[in-house]
Amino acid sequence: MQELKVPSVGESIVEVEIGAWLKKEGEAFQADEPLVELITDKATLELPAPFAGTLKKILKAQGETARVGEAIALLEEGKVEAQVQAPTQAPEEASPEPLAMPAAERLMREAGVSPKEVVGTGLGGRILKEDVERHLEERKAPPRPAEPAPPPSPQAPADRPWRVDEAVPMTPLRRRIAERLLQARQTTAMLTTFNEADMSQVIALRRELGEAFQKKHGVKLGFMSFFVKAVVQALKEIPELNAEIRDGTIVYHRYYDIGIAVGGGEGLVVPVLRDADRLSFAEIERQIADFAERARARKLKPEELMGGTFTITNGGIYGSLNSTPLLNPPQVGILGMHAIQERPVAREGQVVIRPMMYLALSYDHRIVDGREAVTFLRRVKELIENPTRLLLEV
């Protein structure tokens, strides 16, 4: 009998919350097959089996906490033969079921849903957990009445069955995200400054070279790589925004680890581009695409979510025109990108229509003064409006 212990999931994380057990007591598993979800304040992770065997006893139930190194289950090692079910119909009549992520498979199994009923939105049509949740919500939604009901009496609320409240418990990860956002409000002196950038040159460059870029590098040339490059250049010139407060001292980082907020299954997560100043446009785009895909599948590694020095978030992909992004402590700066919208602007005494994007920089006023914040944001604007400066670093 061997113990299944909580592994190290990051230098600053000493405790995790036990999520759903993916195997039941007495159930067999293969090596590297996910056994249980571990929830940190950064992400939900799946703990794989160290060998093939059987789950003999669960020591920590879902919802309980466990420290790093603590045993959460007892495993019995032993070779497990893969069970193959005989086909129920002739091969020529069978239709293959779409691939599904482990969490989605478990949810479909619990709800009695066939994979053929669910539309997958993952890579290659893979079914994600949120696809199953969306299918279940649509399935249980009450049908709309064919004819409108007569006006209800104010004294008879029971006659209004459509006025329904649904109480859904917050997921552990959602609770952790809420706690961190509240902590950011309470422990920093956060201010936000705004500007706007004319995206004409970046759009023209992507239109001219985008196809050749994708053909050569195998990835699309997006907007984010331009902003990462611009942010790194601005951080080199305004180091106060690449710093943190630690034990009463200001620590200036002489490296550039840029966090990129991406949408996961239960909320935003922020994987980190390490040494972003040393990455090419193609390397940045490839890493961001990989982060986004694995965030949806909940396959990001704990170390990929740790230790950023500055964060970029793009609310524009959801249609946001402007917002005030919240800091990601202990970082002291975060840049918010937004939707590109054609607006009339003045150029050389003439009113012209240009694709404009509002930019928002939130910063910790304990370290960063307004002058540095405004200078930083203006520098990002200049580099985005004249992207050839990014290549020449001027």
MOBELBEL-V872387 format. One record per residue. RES is the residue in one small letter. PHI is phi in degrees with one decimal (none if undefined). Layout:
BEGIN
[[RES/PHI] [RES/PHI]]
END
This chain:
BEGIN
[[m/none] [q/-123.9] [e/-87.7] [l/-95.5] [k/-110.6] [v/-71.8] [p/-79.0] [s/-68.6] [v/-120.7] [g/138.1] [e/-63.5] [s/-100.6] [i/-107.2] [v/-112.5] [e/-144.7] [v/-128.8] [e/-105.8] [i/-77.2] [g/-91.3] [a/-75.0] [w/-80.6] [l/-90.0] [k/-129.7] [k/-96.8] [e/-59.2] [g/87.8] [e/-89.2] [a/-83.3] [f/-149.3] [q/-97.3] [a/-60.1] [d/71.9] [e/-77.2] [p/-61.3] [l/-107.1] [v/-156.3] [e/-92.8] [l/-113.3] [i/-111.7] [t/-114.6] [d/-78.1] [k/-109.4] [a/-167.5] [t/-101.6] [l/-118.9] [e/-102.7] [l/-92.5] [p/-81.6] [a/-73.1] [p/-76.3] [f/-161.2] [a/-82.8] [g/174.6] [t/-132.7] [l/-81.3] [k/-84.6] [k/-153.2] [i/-92.1] [l/-94.9] [k/-128.0] [a/-83.2] [q/-57.8] [g/96.7] [e/-82.5] [t/-104.7] [a/-146.2] [r/-85.3] [v/-59.5] [g/92.5] [e/-82.9] [a/-75.2] [i/-119.0] [a/-164.3] [l/-111.6] [l/-119.4] [e/-113.8] [e/-78.0] [g/172.4] [k/-65.0] [v/-113.4] [e/-78.2] [a/-68.4] [q/-91.7] [v/-113.2] [q/-86.2] [a/-68.3] [p/-66.2] [t/-92.0] [q/-147.9] [a/-63.0] [p/-55.2] [e/-70.7] [e/-96.6] [a/-75.5] [s/-115.2] [p/-66.5] [e/-83.1] [p/-66.4] [l/-69.2] [a/-136.6] [m/-71.8] [p/-54.8] [a/-64.8] [a/-69.1] [e/-60.2] [r/-63.5] [l/-66.4] [m/-64.6] [r/-63.8] [e/-66.7] [a/-91.8] [g/68.8] [v/-107.1] [s/-83.1] [p/-56.7] [k/-69.1] [e/-85.1] [v/-107.0] [v/-88.8] [g/-83.8] [t/-113.2] [g/-78.9] [l/-61.0] [g/68.3] [g/82.7] [r/-62.3] [i/-88.1] [l/-98.1] [k/-59.2] [e/-67.0] [d/-64.8] [v/-66.7] [e/-60.8] [r/-64.6] [h/-63.2] [l/-66.8] [e/-63.7] [e/-67.5] [r/-70.6] [k/-91.7] [a/-65.6] [p/-67.1] [p/-66.1] [r/-72.4] [p/-64.3] [a/-65.0] [e/-126.4] [p/-62.6] [a/-72.2] [p/-64.3] [p/-54.8] [p/-75.3] [s/-81.1] [p/-60.2] [q/-86.2] [a/-130.9] [p/-62.3] [a/-64.5] [d/-84.4] [r/-116.7] [p/-66.2] [w/-77.0] [r/-87.0] [v/-118.2] [d/-100.0] [e/-118.9] [a/-94.4] [v/-119.5] [p/-60.1] [m/-66.5] [t/-67.9] [p/-55.3] [l/-65.9] [r/-63.3] [r/-64.5] [r/-65.1] [i/-61.0] [a/-61.5] [e/-63.1] [r/-68.3] [l/-65.8] [l/-66.0] [q/-62.4] [a/-60.8] [r/-67.1] [q/-84.5] [t/-111.9] [t/-124.8] [a/-97.7] [m/-85.6] [l/-129.3] [t/-132.3] [t/-119.5] [f/-124.6] [n/-155.5] [e/-141.0] [a/-123.3] [d/-81.4] [m/-90.3] [s/-57.4] [q/-69.5] [v/-64.7] [i/-62.0] [a/-64.2] [l/-66.6] [r/-66.4] [r/-66.8] [e/-74.9] [l/-114.8] [g/-59.1] [e/-66.2] [a/-65.3] [f/-62.4] [q/-67.3] [k/-65.0] [k/-80.0] [h/-105.3] [g/73.6] [v/-149.4] [k/-73.5] [l/-86.3] [g/-96.3] [f/-78.7] [m/-62.8] [s/-63.3] [f/-64.1] [f/-71.3] [v/-62.4] [k/-61.8] [a/-66.5] [v/-63.5] [v/-60.5] [q/-62.3] [a/-67.6] [l/-65.8] [k/-63.0] [e/-87.9] [i/-123.6] [p/-67.8] [e/-60.0] [l/-86.8] [n/-114.6] [a/-139.7] [e/-155.0] [i/-94.5] [r/-137.7] [d/53.7] [g/78.7] [t/-123.0] [i/-97.7] [v/-104.4] [y/-94.1] [h/-83.7] [r/-100.5] [y/-136.5] [y/-131.8] [d/-103.1] [i/-100.1] [g/-78.2] [i/-119.3] [a/-72.1] [v/-130.6] [g/-79.6] [g/-105.0] [g/-68.7] [e/-123.3] [g/154.4] [l/-74.0] [v/-123.4] [v/-128.4] [p/-69.0] [v/-115.9] [l/-82.7] [r/-74.4] [d/47.9] [a/-61.0] [d/-67.8] [r/-101.0] [l/-96.4] [s/-81.1] [f/-56.7] [a/-65.1] [e/-64.0] [i/-63.0] [e/-64.2] [r/-65.0] [q/-65.6] [i/-65.8] [a/-62.1] [d/-65.7] [f/-58.2] [a/-63.4] [e/-64.8] [r/-75.6] [a/-67.4] [r/-64.7] [a/-89.2] [r/57.7] [k/-115.7] [l/-68.7] [k/-86.7] [p/-55.2] [e/-66.8] [e/-75.9] [l/-106.3] [m/-110.4] [g/79.5] [g/-67.0] [t/-106.4] [f/-161.3] [t/-126.3] [i/-120.5] [t/-128.6] [n/-119.3] [g/-73.5] [g/-64.3] [i/-67.5] [y/-101.8] [g/96.0] [s/-67.8] [l/-88.6] [n/-163.2] [s/-166.6] [t/-115.4] [p/-68.8] [l/-91.2] [l/-64.6] [n/-112.7] [p/-55.0] [p/-86.2] [q/-62.7] [v/-114.2] [g/-151.7] [i/-147.4] [l/-102.3] [g/-103.7] [m/-93.9] [h/-141.4] [a/-65.3] [i/-85.7] [q/-135.8] [e/-72.1] [r/-140.0] [p/-74.8] [v/-135.0] [a/-91.9] [r/-135.1] [e/53.0] [g/79.9] [q/-118.0] [v/-90.3] [v/-129.3] [i/-98.2] [r/-132.5] [p/-76.9] [m/-113.3] [m/-129.3] [y/-76.0] [l/-116.7] [a/-129.7] [l/-116.0] [s/-94.7] [y/-146.8] [d/-91.1] [h/-68.4] [r/-66.9] [i/-111.9] [v/-102.0] [d/-86.1] [g/-58.4] [r/-61.3] [e/-64.7] [a/-64.0] [v/-65.9] [t/-63.1] [f/-59.8] [l/-67.2] [r/-64.8] [r/-66.8] [v/-59.7] [k/-58.0] [e/-60.4] [l/-69.7] [i/-71.0] [e/-76.1] [n/-135.5] [p/-63.8] [t/-63.6] [r/-61.7] [l/-65.0] [l/-75.3] [l/-95.2] [e/55.5] [v/-128.7]]
END
